[in-house]
């Protein structure tokens, strides 16, 4: 240890970072974590590949005549499902964070108190994007040919990212309420499983019994999957797109403030 | 304003647990102040209230003139907290952690990187700067933890049990750091369960037990309150301790102090010369003495005298 007089001398502290700059810095932290612990991307890459292959080849023949035909229907939906599954990790990560000393340090620093939440979310949106690219690549290899072209695909992914960002706030709430990361996972999937499977991700709504059509028709995931399929195949359904955007806005407006409040609670 | 920290009747309840039962503190600027007490005494709760992480149930606390409840942002802009558990990101490297703090505190990327290098050099961490923190030893991690609190030098530094779990060499390094930080004008409030640590580092200290300050002053004041000299005896036969204590009471009139080991007897002396009278009385009764010392009482004895309990279990008791 060298002479430290100047290093430790009291001076004027800089003006604390602005809210935007704090969020960007914490997003940088999230990306660094991915760089140092690439295993975090395992779920994001391997699970989606597995899902796409399994569903295409197991159900493809029975549901649409051939896997190649089925993948045209399935891919936009399975993309939705995989990314929605990954949103759970937002809650898991923040749950781990609040039980560590770093959380105390952040809360005792002069910065916008919601910045760590948004920073973590920004890192997660990056992961959602990676997962989307993986699924699309696998889809193209299996013969998926979107009629809407690159623009349709980009719009569909963008819509999915918006909804996933909004849904993540729900899992943040779960992450703040339960004790361990494992219980965040379990609790979140209790909601997420029925949401994704009781939708039209795998089969057309019209093949279901009447009462189930009503239920599935009201599932936000059905609207999102429909909107995603429409955009990718160049037949966008304005109603579904609007429905998804409104649902996302409502989620953020309701769950966001609750999540921030819970995050700032005394521990 | 000469006081960095003032609290009046600070109370904190967690449900039915009364963590703080009325803590009054006045801590002068530019000093190292120690909160000394056993686990669960309320040291950490006090620090968490002062660093705005907890709201007090009752009483008031001001930090550099700002009320911690009404003006938390003003307090946060002037203090740094190094908590009891690693308050850095273990997935990141040492350098990345310091750059992260610098950016959050408002430095430009360039200044944050420069500041990180400065601190890594000053804290002897340069050679590990590029390694993930989870590979650090306890001492290295602790130094990084403290460095992270100094990226922008605070007016007050809170250190919660800065040396718990460290090996003796790392402990000495942390002590040296604390002294240098204080020498540059930062007020340091630290908590510790180690009496020798409080004795060495803190100019003044408060002994906390069951959420109350039970004694306050310099370590010299506290020692004086237990008597100017203390006689320590180690008996050959622990079974004769009660007898020895009775004999000492007869010779000195009063002054037997509680001792931690079964074969030990301690007593307060008004004059060091009284030791001779005690020793000859013991030898007349055939009580053999293995070891004798006359010294200032240790903070251990201060704590025992104040609470009737030991501050922390000794090595031997912990093994039993």
Contacts between the chains, C-beta under 8 A, distances in Angstrom:
chain1	res1	chain2	res2	distance
A	1	B	122	6.2
A	1	B	123	6.5
A	1	B	124	4.5
A	1	B	173	7.8
A	1	B	176	7.8
A	2	B	121	5.9
A	2	B	122	6.1
A	4	B	122	4.2
A	4	B	180	5.8
A	5	B	184	7.1
A	7	B	118	5.1
A	7	B	119	6.4
A	7	B	121	7.9
A	7	B	122	4.4
A	7	B	150	8.0
A	8	B	122	7.3
A	8	B	150	6.6
A	8	B	153	6.5
A	8	B	180	5.9
A	8	B	181	5.5
A	8	B	184	4.5
A	8	B	186	7.6
A	9	B	153	6.8
A	9	B	184	4.9
A	9	B	185	7.4
A	10	B	153	5.0
A	10	B	155	6.9
A	10	B	184	6.0
A	10	B	185	4.6
A	10	B	186	6.0
A	11	B	153	6.2
A	13	B	77	6.8
A	13	B	78	7.4
A	13	B	105	6.9
A	13	B	106	7.9
A	13	B	152	4.3
A	13	B	153	7.3
A	13	B	154	7.4
A	14	B	105	6.0
A	14	B	106	4.0
A	14	B	107	5.6
A	14	B	111	7.9
A	14	B	152	6.1
A	15	B	106	4.9
A	16	B	77	6.4
A	16	B	104	7.6
A	16	B	105	6.1
A	16	B	106	4.8
A	17	B	103	6.3
A	17	B	104	5.5
A	17	B	105	6.8
A	17	B	106	4.7
A	21	B	103	7.2
A	21	B	106	7.8
A	22	B	103	8.0
A	22	B	104	5.7
A	25	B	100	6.5
A	25	B	103	4.1
A	25	B	104	5.7
A	26	B	104	7.7
A	28	B	100	7.6
A	28	B	103	7.7
A	29	B	89	6.7
A	29	B	92	7.0
A	29	B	96	7.9
A	29	B	100	5.6
A	32	B	91	7.5
A	32	B	92	5.6
A	32	B	96	5.7
A	33	B	89	7.4
A	33	B	91	4.8
A	33	B	92	7.1
A	36	B	91	5.0
A	36	B	92	6.7
A	36	B	93	7.8
A	36	B	132	5.8
A	37	B	91	5.5
A	100	B	85	6.7
A	100	B	86	7.2
A	100	B	87	7.7
A	101	B	83	4.2
A	101	B	84	7.1
A	101	B	85	4.0
A	101	B	86	5.2
A	101	B	87	3.5
A	101	B	88	7.7
A	101	B	145	7.9
A	102	B	86	7.6
A	102	B	87	5.4
A	102	B	88	6.4
A	102	B	89	5.7
A	104	B	48	7.7
A	104	B	51	7.9
A	104	B	53	5.9
A	104	B	81	6.4
A	104	B	83	4.6
A	104	B	87	6.1
A	105	B	81	6.1
A	105	B	82	7.8
A	105	B	83	6.7
A	105	B	87	4.1
A	105	B	88	7.8
A	105	B	148	7.2
A	105	B	149	7.9
A	106	B	104	7.9
A	107	B	52	7.5
A	107	B	53	5.7
A	108	B	51	4.4
A	108	B	52	6.2
A	108	B	53	6.0
A	108	B	76	5.9
A	108	B	79	6.9
A	108	B	80	7.4
A	108	B	81	4.3
A	109	B	76	6.1
A	109	B	101	8.0
A	109	B	104	6.0
A	109	B	105	7.0
A	110	B	73	6.4
A	110	B	76	4.3
A	110	B	77	4.0
A	110	B	105	7.4
A	111	B	104	5.4
A	111	B	105	8.0
A	115	B	104	7.9
A	266	B	53	7.2
A	266	B	54	5.4
A	266	B	55	6.8
